[in-house]
Each structure stands twice: as C-alpha cells, then as structure tokens.
Amino acid sequence: MNGDTLVPSEAGLSPAGPVGHQVADGRSLLEELKRRHVWRVAVAYAIAAWLLVQIATQVFPFFSIPNWVVRVVVLLLVLGSPVVVALAWVYEVTPEGIRRTEPAGSPEARPVHQHRSVGQKLNAIIIIVLVLAVAVTSWRLYAVRHENNAAPAAVAAAMGSPDEAQRNPGSADLQTVQTIPAKSIAVLPFENLSTDKTNAYFADGMQDLILTKLADVGDLKVISRTSTMQYGSHPENLKQIGQQLGVANILEGSVQKAGNEVLINVQLINARTDGHIWAQSYTRTLDSIFGVEGEVAAQIAGTLSAKLSPAQSAQLTAVPTRNPAAYDAFLRAEYRATKGLINYDTASWKAAIPLYHEAVQADPDFALAWARLSFNESQLAWFGGGGQNVEQLNQQARADAEQALKLAPDLAASQLALGFTEYWGRQHYDAALKAFAEALKLKPNDTDALSAQGYVQRRMGHFDTAIASLQQASTLDPRNSALAFELGLTYMETSRYAEAQQAFQRALALDPENRNAKTSYSNAILYSVGDISRAMAVAQGDDPGVKLQRVVLLSYQRNYKDALALLDGIPDSPDNFSIGGGGFKPQQQANLYWLMGDKARARPLYAQSLALLQMPLKMAQGSNLAFVLVAVANAEIGLGQTAEGLDAVTKSLKTVADSKDQVYGPIVMVVDAENYAQAGRPDLAVPLIARALAEPGIGQGYSPVMLWLDPWWDSVRNDSRFQALLKQYAKYKPAVIDPIPKTAVLTAAASAPASSATKP
C-alpha cells in the first residue's frame, strides 16, 4: 500500500492494536493521533491546567479561600486530563460546530486542508497559553527574589533598623518566609467552651502552661504568648499567621470545664499546608489534670523530631503542683498578670498578687508560683507600686525569689525572679545579668529573660548588645507591642531617632492604644527636629499618660493656661502620677505656675509636694533615690530654701553616679541642671547640661534641640555661657521655634525630664 491509498475501516472505530501497528485504514496510531490533533489538545490542556494552578495558589489566599480548595482544583484538573484526551479523539471542531470525528477515508471525513487549519489554530492557542505560563513563571521568580531581598529590610525597618537591613539584606537574624525553621511552633489562644464564661482564665492558663513547657525544649523555636494573644482560637488563614509569626506549625486547642471535669482538645497543624499533623483529646478531673501540659509538649516535641536533653525531658515530665486549689489560684493569678502587661497596668498586677499568695498557701512547695509571685512584686514596685509600699514590695520579692530557688534551683522562672530582684530591686546589674544568663541556659527560648538581658545591658551603657538582645527576643515575640516599644526606646538612648520612630510606629500598629509608644514616638519627633506640632499630633487620646505628654508640649509652647487646665482634669492617683513619671500632681502644677511667674500659687503646691516626698525619700535607693532627691531639690528651691535644694542636687548626682545607671544618669543630670537654673546659678547649670548632652545614653530623655524649646532655660538664655552652648549645638536648632513670651524669660526650673508621661 502507499500513502495515496486510503482504505476505510469497516467499523469506523478507533484503531486497534498497540502503538505503531498498522490499523484497518492503513495508518499508524501515531498518525491518527496527529490527524485528530490529540497531541496538541493534550499539550494545550497541560499548560492551561498548570497556569490555572499557579493563579489559584496566588489569588485564593487573597480572598481567604482555604488551601483545601486549591487541592480540589488540582485534583479536578488531573482527573480531567484523560477526559479531554478522549474527547479530542472522538470529536473535532468544524465550521459547522463540534461533531464526531470520522475515520480517515470515509465520505464524511473532512478534507486534509481543514484539519491543517484547525491544527494551526490549536498551535496559536498553545503559543498564547505558553506565553502566559512563561509570564506567570517569570513574575513568580521575580516576586520570590524580591521577597528574599526586601523582606528582611522591611522587617528591620519595622523594628527600627533600616540601615542594617540595606547593608545586609540576607541577615540571618531577621525572619522571612524562606528561613522559617521546620521545628517552630506558635500556640494560639485556647477556646473556652465552658458554659460558664468566667472559666476563660482556665483556657488561657492551659495555653500558657503548654507554651511554657514547649519553651523548655531548646531545639524548638516557640513564639511567646504575647504575640499570639491577638489571634482567635481557630483563625482561617493559618499560612498567613505562620508567616507573620515566623513558624511552620501551629497548635490550636479548646478547654471545656464543667464542675470537677475538664476536657482538653489540641491539634497540631502545618501552617504551610493547613494539614493536620496530630490531634488528641484529654479528659481529666481537677484532681488528675496535673502534668497534662507536659504530655502535650512531649508529644509535639516528638512529632516535630525535636532533640531533648535529659534535663529537658525531666522538665517536661515535672509537675509544678498536685494541689487543685493551688493550681486553680495560680491560673487565676496568671490570667490577671498577663492582662497587666498591656500598658503596664499596675491595677492588674495588684489583683494578681493575692491570688499567687493563695496558690503558695495551698501548696508551700509550689516553686513556680513563688517565682511568679516574686516577679510580679518586683514589677509592681518598679512601676511605682500602685499605691503600695515600694520598699516592702522589693523586700518581699527578694524573699519569694529565694524561696523559689530553694525549692527549684533548676527552674528558669526561679532564676528569672532572682534576676529581677537584682535589676529592679537593687540595681545590681552584674548580678542581674548572671541570673538572666542562668535562666537562658535552662530555657533558651525564654523571651522574658532575653528582653530583661537587653534592659540590663542598656542600663550598663552597652547599647549595641542591648539592641541585639531585644531583636533576638523580637524573633520569638514578633507581635509584642511592648517589646517593639522597648526596642525603640533603646534606639532613642543612642539618639537614633529615625529608627526609634519606626519601632514606635510598629508598636502602635500592633497596639494603637500603647500609650508608652505614643508618648515616646512624640518625644522622638521632638528630640530629632524640634517640631512641637508634629509631636502634639502623635500624642492624641484620652489616656492620662498621653494627656500628660500634651501638658509638657503645651509648656514648650509657653501655653501654661491650657497646660494647667489639661493637668487639672487628670485624676490624681498613683497609677497616673509618680516620681519617675514626672512627679506628683501638685509638683507638676507648681512648676507650671512657677513658669507663669505666679510664685505665690506655686509655693503651697511645692510645700504639699515636699510633704509627699518624705516617705519615698526614706525608702528609695539607687537611681530611684536620685529621682526623689531631684524632686526634693525642685520643691525646696521653689520654696526659697535654696541651700537645702542645692544640697539635694549634689546628693542626687552622687547617688546616680554610684548606681552606674547609663539610662537614668544623664536624665538626672539634665533635671539637676534645670534645678540649678531655677536657683539662679547659670555658673552651675550650663556646665552640667553640657556634660549631660555629651553622655551616650542621653537620647531617651533629652537632646540638643531642647536648648531652644525648653522653658526651663529661659532665665539663663541670655547668659554668655548658655549662648556659647547654643553656638556649639547650632546645627540642632529647630527650623521653627514658637515665640517665647517675655514673661517666661524671668522664670526657670523643672522637676521632671522632658517627658513626664513616660518612665525613663
């Protein structure tokens, strides 16, 4: 037979026999597949299917469509491929529409040139789809490359280090999607399924206990609870959450408590695929619930192939208490203490302390409760005591930390509690660093120990290592607004105001009500360029601390009338007014009257302030005592007791020098220089403010730009020595300076650093 002779198949069906064998019409199967355009259709379908999968994986997450929908799309496309091939064999596209393909040589078969025309159209379709596929592939490769280069810079910018990110875009200490370790996990808030909603503390406590146990595993990256608090119990887009937190796995759970019975459900999920890795239910009574958190943590560690040292294995199986009453009181205390971390709420800490006492009274061997009790006592004392005796709180915190160490010296929380009594209670920074280092040996993922290490390092003037410690803590707690704020504060101490502003912006993006971030952001603007209007625009809101920031800014505008009106409306409570936070309310009022030139109204308020300062004067120590002495000096000078006031200045300078506090030290020097100016001693004021401005940690509480804005210098502004200082720092002169009323030139003095709204 030759190629010009076509013998029609009798049945007109598909050729039989293996590929390459002759069929009834004299054509090979390959030739028939070509004539019917099956190859072209198959290729076009494969490319189009691949293109659809790429589009689905990119577009579906944007609309929060679950990952399983993408898997269904892929499955349907795979199942559809043989159907498309079969249809291409049986049917063909003609000018008359779709019709059954007739065997070659039959009277109904279409002419060859029409088959060629259809083939050319299919070729065009293949080329178009192929071009689209190449375009999508190129775009994805560009996006990945751009993400690899830009993501670290973006994260660093948000955390306040854009320059470093640009110099080293692949820096390993910045988390990107591509560097998320497989052995990483975040524990989302557990859902409270109890009919009694007051049992929310139990669900929160169970989440926290499991997270704490997981943090004992050094081979795991465990995200701090502070960063997971903002998410719901069962969010839809786990992939996005995994990327935000920098983890590959997420643990979800629920707790149902009814009477004496507790049902705990947990499930481990792959954040990349949304696939369930492991799930388990635990039914317990309150008498037998102890240790379930260790069981969960051990199971997760094994599932993720995390390496466990013998000490870590022992920690996972250790049970903190077997006393139901102690356990319940502890969970209630932790619930309130955690709430207090938002905006440093001293009222929440005060509410937590009696509950910790209940826990240790029910079980005197409950080491973890002793440690947490000590930490909260130290914390409350450091932030002013909330009306309680600060010295007694510090003494009790020390005793409770020692009790925790006696019961469990290998418990990281015990070492952490001891470290804070050294840091906050005694200002013994070397001893504090040693304790925090011991805590990190026992629990490498302890965010509290990492951040505390950074806080102590900056107190010692080691600002670069402090920033490194805080950045490391941020990788484990990436959505902690308070931690972002503290990082910004550390940038301010080295006058890196641009980076500080970015850190404060991130803190406010995470928590718009973070008053400390608001006030410090306002100061960062003020200290960098002296723009009072911009600083005022940031410090908006009804929070008392934010209002106090506006009081200070109004005084810089010499608008004392409005400053007094705003100050008068703020409730006079220990939570709103403290020595470290700008002074007691009467003293702040006295200073504003003094600046107005109304000394008659200022004096009785100074007298009231001096009486209030007697108790703190007896109890405070270290840099805290220095601030009390600063306030005493301000009040005594305001009362005309100049010699006593100058003596208090001398004592405060010696006290802060002995403390070796590189954060508070420069601020005390600034305020004491203002006290000298208040006393009419420019010969003492100008050299001291010059020394303060040269200190490496000055940036948090003051900057050279304030020489032009701060009203406390108005009384010495025309002094030749002060004029020389202005010339020395001429490059810092603000572009715009609000007019200074002539009446203000006759006044001076302050009892607080530039911002009375935040703690130095």
C-alpha positions, 0 to 999 in steps of 0.5 A: 500500500502507499500513502495515496491509498486510503482504505476505510475501516469497516467499523469506523472505530478507533484503531486497534492494536498497540502503538505503531501497528498498522490499523484497518485504514492503513495508518499508524496510531501515531498518525491518527493521533496527529490527524485528530490533533490529540497531541496538541489538545493534550499539550494545550490542556497541560499548560492551561491546567498548570497556569490555572494552578499557579493563579489559584495558589496566588489569588485564593489566599487573597480572598481567604479561600482555604488551601483545601480548595486549591487541592480540589482544583488540582485534583479536578484538573488531573482527573480531567486530563484523560477526559479531554484526551478522549474527547479530542479523539472522538470529536473535532471542531468544524465550521459547522460546530463540534461533531464526531470525528470520522475515520480517515477515508470515509465520505464524511471525513473532512478534507486534509486542508481543514484539519491543517487549519484547525491544527494551526489554530490549536498551535496559536492557542498553545503559543498564547497559553505558553506565553502566559505560563512563561509570564506567570513563571517569570513574575513568580521568580521575580516576586520570590527574589524580591521577597528574599531581598526586601523582606528582611529590610522591611522587617528591620525597618519595622523594628527600627533598623533600616540601615542594617537591613540595606547593608545586609539584606540576607541577615540571618537574624531577621525572619522571612518566609524562606528561613522559617525553621521546620521545628517552630511552633506558635500556640494560639489562644485556647477556646473556652467552651465552658458554659460558664464564661468566667472559666476563660482564665482556665483556657488561657492558663492551659495555653500558657502552661503548654507554651511554657513547657514547649519553651523548655525544649531548646531545639524548638523555636516557640513564639511567646504568648504575647504575640499570639494573644491577638489571634482567635482560637481557630483563625482561617488563614493559618499560612498567613499567621505562620508567616507573620509569626515566623513558624511552620506549625501551629497548635490550636486547642479548646478547654471545656470545664464543667464542675470537677471535669475538664476536657482538653482538645489540641491539634497540631497543624502545618501552617504551610499546608493547613494539614493536620499533623496530630490531634488528641483529646484529654479528659481529666478531673481537677484532681488528675489534670496535673502534668497534662501540659507536659504530655502535650509538649512531649508529644509535639516535641516528638512529632516535630523530631525535636532533640531533648536533653535529659534535663529537658525531658525531666522538665517536661515530665515535672509537675509544678503542683498536685494541689487543685486549689493551688493550681486553680489560684495560680491560673487565676493569678496568671490570667490577671498578670498577663492582662497587666502587661498591656500598658503596664497596668499596675491595677492588674498586677495588684489583683494578681498578687493575692491570688499567687499568695493563695496558690503558695498557701495551698501548696508551700512547695509550689516553686513556680508560683513563688517565682511568679509571685516574686516577679510580679512584686518586683514589677509592681514596685518598679512601676511605682507600686500602685499605691503600695509600699515600694520598699516592702514590695522589693523586700518581699520579692527578694524573699519569694525569689529565694524561696523559689530557688530553694525549692527549684534551683533548676527552674528558669522562672526561679532564676528569672525572679532572682534576676529581677530582684537584682535589676529592679530591686537593687540595681545590681546589674552584674548580678542581674545579668548572671541570673538572666544568663542562668535562666537562658541556659535552662530555657533558651527560648525564654523571651522574658529573660532575653528582653530583661538581658537587653534592659540590663545591658542598656542600663550598663551603657552597652547599647549595641548588645542591648539592641541585639538582645531585644531583636533576638527576643523580637524573633520569638515575640514578633507581635509584642507591642511592648517589646517593639516599644522597648526596642525603640526606646533603646534606639532613642538612648543612642539618639537614633531617632529615625529608627526609634520612630519606626519601632514606635510606629510598629508598636502602635500598629500592633497596639494603637492604644500603647500609650508608652509608644505614643508618648515616646514616638512624640518625644522622638519627633521632638528630640530629632527636629524640634517640631512641637506640632508634629509631636502634639499630633502623635500624642492624641487620646484620652489616656492620662499618660498621653494627656500628660505628654500634651501638658509638657508640649503645651509648656514648650509652647509657653501655653501654661493656661491650657497646660494647667487646665489639661493637668487639672482634669487628670485624676490624681492617683498613683497609677497616673502620677509618680516620681519617675513619671514626672512627679506628683500632681501638685509638683507638676502644677507648681512648676507650671505656675512657677513658669507663669511667674505666679510664685505665690500659687506655686509655693503651697503646691511645692510645700504639699509636694515636699510633704509627699516626698518624705516617705519615698525619700526614706525608702528609695535607693539607687537611681530611684533615690536620685529621682526623689532627691531631684524632686526634693531639690525642685520643691525646696528651691521653689520654696526659697530654701535654696541651700537645702535644694542645692544640697539635694542636687549634689546628693542626687548626682552622687547617688546616680553616679554610684548606681552606674545607671547609663539610662537614668544618669544623664536624665538626672543630670539634665533635671539637676541642671534645670534645678540649678537654673531655677536657683539662679546659678547659670555658673552651675547649670550650663556646665552640667547640661553640657556634660549631660548632652555629651553622655551616650545614653542621653537620647531617651530623655533629652537632646540638643534641640531642647536648648531652644524649646525648653522653658526651663532655660529661659532665665539663663538664655541670655547668659554668655555661657548658655549662648556659647552652648547654643553656638556649639549645638547650632546645627540642632536648632529647630527650623521653627521655634514658637515665640517665647513670651517675655514673661517666661524669660524671668522664670526657670526650673523643672522637676521632671525630664522632658517627658513626664508621661513616660518612665525613663 
